Amino acid sequence: MKLPFGDSYVVDTNVLITLMAHHPQDKPAYQAIWDEIESLIKQKNIFSAMEVYKEIIKYSGRSDQLKKWAISHKKRFFISPDEETCQLARDIVKKFPDLVDKKKLQTGEPEADPFLIALAQSEGATIITQEKKDIPNRIPMVALRYSVKSIDLYEFFERRKLKFVKEQ
């Protein structure tokens, strides 16, 4: 099911961690970023995989802000995979086994990367990730094999024309 209006984005866990750590919601300087994200959520043009939600809940970062945000946005932002997305994620892992963290698989921890690529491909969306674009077996390189674009957080800011300006 492709989304009908505007560009759509699938968000990686590392982007949400970066946003909370370096562009927190409670700081007025970053209000435009969070307003834009909320607007895109309402339009259903920005979302993430339920596996990202699971990673966040297990994440042991310095702040609970990200967990609180994820819990409050669980139904509106995180998408549970349908069978087609699950099958594509399995195919991605089969073709690119080094995409997934073997330790996570052994311990049963969530591993979102193949689900992000599968979701973006099925929705015609661009992935926002902080992973380097030139490293094999990382989201950007694997996504390209499925005709899925990826950008980093700052490219997203540029695309959405988000700027930091000094008040006069």
N, C-alpha and C positions, 0 to 999 in steps of 0.2 A: 504494500500500500504506500504509494508515493504521496508526499504531502502536497497540497494544492497551491499554496501561495508563498512566494519568496524563497530565499535560501534557507536551508535547514542544516542543523549542526548536531553532531553526536559528540558528547563531552567525555574525555578520559578522566580517570580518577586524579591523575597528577595535575590536571588543570584546576579542578576544584580545590585541591590542597594548596596550589599556588595562589589562587584567588583569596582563599581565607587567610593565608599566611602573609601575603604581601599587599592585598587590596581589600581589607576587611570591610564588611557591611556597615559597621558602626562608625566608620570614619567618613565625614562629609566629602572629602576629596574623591571618594570612589563611588559616590551615590549614583552617578550617571551609568556606571558599569552595571551595578545591581539593578537599576531601573530598566536598563536595556535587556538584561537577562530575564527579569520578571515579565517584561513585555513579550519577549520571544517565547517564554514558557506558555503564556496565555494564548499565543497564536499557534502553539504546538510546533514551533520551528526550532526549538532547542530542547534536547532531551538526552537521556543516557540509558545504558543497559542496566537491568536489575543487578547484574553482576558487579557493577560499579558501586551500587548501593551497598551490596554485601561487603565489598572491599572497604568502604568507608566505615561501616559499622565495626569491622575488625581492626581498622587503622588505629594505631596507638600514637597519634600525634600529640603535640603540646596542648591543644585546645579542644574542647568539646563543641566549639561553634560549628565545625563542619558536620559533625554527627547530628546536632540539633537541626541544622539546615536540611540535611538529607532526610531526616525523619519527617520534618514538616512538609517536604516536597515529594515524598515517596510516591504518592498517587498521581501527581501532575507531571513529574519529571522523569521518573525511572520506568522503563518499559520492560515488562516480562517478555521473554522471547517466545514467539510462536514456533510451531514445528519446523517451518521453512527456515527460520533464522537459526534454530538449533542445529538443523542439518548442515547449513552452510558453515556454522561455527565448527562443527565436527570435521567437515571437509578441509577447512582452513588449517586446523590442528594437524590433520593427516598430511597435508602438503608442506606445512611449515611447523614441524614439531618444536623447533627452537624458539618459536614465538612465545610459548608458554613457559612459566617458571616451574621447573621440575619439583622444587621443594614445595611449592604451593600445591601442586597436584598430589604429592605424596602425603601431605598433611590434611588434604581436603579443604584447603583455603580457597576462596573464590579467585578466579582468574578471568578478568574481564576482556582482555585484548581480542581474542577471536570473536567474542560477542559484539564488541564495538564495530569491528570491520563488517561482520555479517549484518548488523542492524543498519549501518550506514549504507551498505550496498543495497539492501532491500528498500530503504527509504529514499535513496538518491541523495543522501546527505554527505556533508563534509565532516571529517573527524577533526576535532580540536584536541591536540595532544602536545605535551612538552617533550616528547621523545624526538631525538635527532633524526633528521630526514635521510641521512646517508649511512645509517648503520643497518646491515642486513638483519633480517628476522626481527625487526621492530615494527611497530604499527605503520609508520609512513611507507616503508618499502613493501611490506606485505599488502597493505591496502591498495597500493598502485597496481599490483597484480590482479586486483579485482575491480579496477577502474574507479577506485574511491580516492578522492583527494583528501589531503590532510594539511592542516595549518597549525601554527602554534597560537598561543593566547594573544600575543601581540599583533599577529596578522589578523586575528579575529577583531581586535580593537580597531585596527585600520579599516577593515572591511565595513565595520559598523559605524565608522567615523566617530569613534569615541576618543576624546582628547582631554588632556588635563590643561585647564586654562586658569590663569591668575585672575581672581576677582578684582575689579577696579574699585 
